Amino acid sequence: ILLDAAGDVRFGCEVIEATSRGDGVEVRLGDGSSLHAMLLVAADGATSTLRQRLLPGQDPEPLHTVGIYGRAALHTSALTWLPRGVIDQRFVGVTDSAGTTLALGAWYPRRVPTEAASERVPGLKLPATAPYIMWVLLCPADVVPRVESCSDADAEVLHRFALDAVSSWDPAATQFVREATIPDTFRVTLRAMKSVPSWPTGRITFLGDAIHAMSPAGGEGANTALADAASLVSCLKADGFEGLAAYESDLRQRAQRALVRSAKYGRTDATEAPTHA
């Protein structure tokens, strides 16, 4: 839906450097070309090239936890025994006393996605995606195999590790790990910013993980990025480029709260449960 709204999107153009030039920005791309923009929004993720260039030393720190991600088909027969929370909530987690957690989340749409999307964008067709369970195994970083690629062989190594890690758990909790689509298995080293940094307001600004990377627990990072986008649009509509200062102030305050919330997920000593509007 977002791609359809954007209209003109170029893929495979790595941003190497960006320099403010008066009332715009000169952007140098990996293919040797450059372009001029009125505004550059750095939304290039936790490993943001632009953050590293423009705000050196302001990088997310490892959380010493690795997430092994996978998925398995969700057949209708599973609905007879699967706890409703897995379908109705964002994630349901199962954990042991050794710091290992298995989280389950379902892609089980209440409506046919294309039908729902057509109410917003008439004529838009979305890919047909069969229902599935996304599972994430969170483990201490020092016990997870280090793989260097997303090859099928590495996926098999990670899947075998995940199976071994939950081999003694209740089979009902681990069925989807056993039935995983193995090539879809990959690992992510979790990282988070301690706080949202400041930068001089200009024609380069930031959005999402590029400036407030956090644990994926509870979907805080993705939802905060969407809130960033909505805030940016609102501020630009209200005050043009003069609204960027208000956007950046709003981002820092809102994202800082999200950083605190995401750090509390899974903590047994947390005095305040994460809350959401």
C-alpha angles and dihedrals in degrees: 000000000000092000091051091051093047093057102186111055125160118200128201096030106130114203110229102175142349129203128188112235112186106282096005148026132258110216122196116205132206094249090063095257126115137202139197120234133184089216133012119203112196103214096149100129138247093319091050113175090202094052090050090050099042101031106030114194094021096110131137115260124230114261091208088242129110125203118211107201126201143146141215134193116270108219123194090244090066091064090072092066107015112106109253090233090072089060100036102040132058095247139349117206134204118193141180132209094262098069098265120130131183115202123192127197129173133223095205108139119209089216136025101276096225091052092050093045093049089067088064100031113023112220096014113139120202126201114269106247119185117225114274143168118240112208129190124192111201114200139163107279095234094064100047119094114255110234124180102202145027094248122142089248092056090046089055091050091052094045092051090051091050091050092050092047093058099031093116095046126102107285091228090062095047103037093107092053089054092047096044125143090243100205089059092063117110141152134238127192106223117232136172141186116240090216140352109266126224126237134178113274111247140118093308118072137161138238136184127343091353089077107016109029111176143163111297089230112133093002090274095144098052094043092048090052091053089049088051090055093049091048092048093052092047094050094046092049091049101044110002115225089342086070093066093088091055091047093051092048091051091047094052095050096043096042092047089057090049091051090055093047094048091050090056097056110112094009113134092199095054112128094197126046117225111265133196136200 
